[in-house]
Amino acid sequence: PEEGMRFFDESIIYRDFNYEEVLKGKAEVKKFIEDFSFPGITFSTQRFDDGVASTCFTWEVVLEGAPEGSTIKGISFYEVNPETGLITYVRDVPESGIKPPPLGKLARQFRPAVGVFQPVAIGSREGGL
């Protein structure tokens, strides 16, 4: 964790959908990262979309000894200060730890077509492509 902290700005704001509280400042973010640095946890990045002052990437967390298919996947958005190159904002959005997600399951039982995506014709939405 110590090595990675050099990439964060002192005024970092870190939001994780798992927690109601927003982490503010390097000290709070460092403690959060330290709390999640323990033997048997692997954080693997998957796909990156790199921008000039921000980036977004998908990830997967695997716990050693956990049953097959019990990983948690998510997506993170990182914003950097273009002048310093330091990270100033993070938003982590994990998938539901309950499979299938309870609200999605209920919605599909109520309306089976929910979650079935179909293409939309180009130009069919006002102001759209």
C-alpha positions as a printed NumPy array, in Angstrom:
array([[  0.   ,   0.   ,   0.   ],
       [  2.793,   2.445,   0.808],
       [  4.189,   2.411,  -2.742],
       [  0.767,   3.04 ,  -4.314],
       [  0.011,   5.977,  -2.016],
       [  2.516,   8.161,  -3.859],
       [  0.062,   8.319,  -6.775],
       [ -2.699,   9.965,  -4.7  ],
       [ -3.155,  13.694,  -4.216],
       [ -3.448,  14.936,  -0.612],
       [ -7.03 ,  16.036,  -1.387],
       [ -8.124,  12.662,  -2.803],
       [-11.849,  11.857,  -2.659],
       [-12.585,   8.121,  -2.752],
       [-16.127,   6.763,  -3.142],
       [-16.978,   3.086,  -2.956],
       [-20.571,   1.967,  -3.538],
       [-20.16 ,  -0.586,  -0.719],
       [-19.879,   2.204,   1.841],
       [-22.026,   5.186,   2.639],
       [-19.143,   7.319,   3.877],
       [-16.887,   9.132,   1.416],
       [-13.178,   8.857,   2.136],
       [-11.444,  12.228,   2.082],
       [ -7.71 ,  12.779,   2.111],
       [ -4.709,  10.539,   1.806],
       [ -4.797,   9.271,   5.415],
       [ -8.372,   7.891,   5.108],
       [ -7.642,   6.313,   1.722],
       [ -4.427,   4.743,   3.045],
       [ -6.284,   3.137,   5.975],
       [ -8.976,   1.828,   3.6  ],
       [ -6.36 ,   0.267,   1.312],
       [ -4.463,  -1.216,   4.257],
       [ -7.688,  -2.786,   5.581],
       [ -8.115,  -4.584,   2.236],
       [ -4.498,  -5.735,   1.937],
       [ -4.413,  -9.189,   3.476],
       [ -3.089, -12.616,   2.447],
       [ -5.282, -14.538,   0.038],
       [ -6.883, -11.596,  -1.769],
       [ -6.038, -10.942,  -5.409],
       [ -7.158,  -7.782,  -7.191],
       [ -6.849,  -8.226, -10.963],
       [ -7.486,  -5.478, -13.484],
       [ -9.13 ,  -6.576, -16.714],
       [ -9.943,  -3.87 , -19.277],
       [ -8.719,  -0.277, -19.403],
       [-10.138,   2.784, -21.114],
       [ -7.409,   5.386, -20.802],
       [ -8.13 ,   9.082, -21.12 ],
       [ -6.084,  12.235, -20.716],
       [ -7.215,  13.274, -17.231],
       [ -9.173,  10.16 , -16.256],
       [ -9.386,   6.441, -16.771],
       [-11.902,   3.699, -16.237],
       [-11.17 ,   0.009, -15.778],
       [-12.91 ,  -3.214, -14.886],
       [-11.588,  -5.537, -12.199],
       [-12.128,  -8.775, -10.342],
       [-11.393,  -9.676,  -6.715],
       [-10.585, -13.305,  -5.987],
       [-10.369, -14.697,  -2.449],
       [ -8.072, -17.657,  -1.986],
       [-10.03 , -20.8  ,  -1.124],
       [-13.391, -19.276,  -2.131],
       [-15.752, -21.468,  -4.194],
       [-15.51 , -21.276,  -7.988],
       [-17.591, -18.413,  -9.387],
       [-17.661, -16.438,  -6.134],
       [-15.437, -13.613,  -7.344],
       [-16.612, -10.019,  -7.221],
       [-16.257,  -7.922, -10.356],
       [-16.576,  -4.194, -10.717],
       [-15.567,  -1.024, -12.475],
       [-13.554,   1.949, -11.237],
       [-13.209,   5.523, -12.445],
       [-10.028,   7.447, -11.604],
       [ -9.552,  11.166, -12.25 ],
       [ -6.169,  12.863, -12.131],
       [ -5.029,  16.425, -11.693],
       [ -3.647,  17.293, -15.168],
       [ -1.   ,  19.56 , -13.62 ],
       [  0.418,  17.127, -11.039],
       [ -0.604,  13.774, -12.544],
       [ -1.851,  12.678,  -9.101],
       [ -5.164,  10.902,  -8.55 ],
       [ -7.785,  13.278,  -7.144],
       [-10.987,  11.217,  -7.39 ],
       [-11.898,   7.521,  -7.33 ],
       [-15.302,   5.86 ,  -7.754],
       [-15.497,   2.075,  -7.27 ],
       [-18.674,   0.268,  -8.334],
       [-18.72 ,  -3.461,  -7.485],
       [-21.319,  -5.896,  -8.691],
       [-23.691,  -7.369,  -6.145],
       [-22.147, -10.017,  -3.905],
       [-25.459, -11.895,  -4.007],
       [-25.865, -13.972,  -7.152],
       [-28.183, -13.341,  -8.85 ],
       [-28.763,  -9.845,  -7.453],
       [-32.04 ,  -9.948,  -5.477],
       [-33.742,  -6.947,  -7.11 ],
       [-32.825,  -8.129, -10.594],
       [-34.212, -11.573,  -9.84 ],
       [-37.468, -10.114,  -8.505],
       [-37.771,  -7.779, -11.495],
       [-37.305, -10.682, -13.938],
       [-39.968, -12.702, -12.099],
       [-42.376,  -9.772, -12.301],
       [-41.447,  -8.78 , -15.878],
       [-39.456, -11.504, -17.656],
       [-38.364,  -9.132, -20.442],
       [-36.417,  -6.944, -17.965],
       [-32.716,  -7.256, -18.676],
       [-33.217,  -8.418, -22.26 ],
       [-31.567,  -5.828, -24.431],
       [-32.41 ,  -5.295, -28.069],
       [-30.732,  -2.988, -30.547],
       [-32.209,   0.433, -31.134],
       [-32.332,   1.731, -34.681],
       [-29.897,   4.589, -35.353],
       [-31.809,   7.86 , -35.452],
       [-34.826,   6.477, -33.556],
       [-34.187,   8.729, -30.527],
       [-34.567,  12.466, -30.818],
       [-31.137,  14.088, -30.613],
       [-29.452,  10.66 , -30.689],
       [-27.227,   9.083, -33.27 ]])
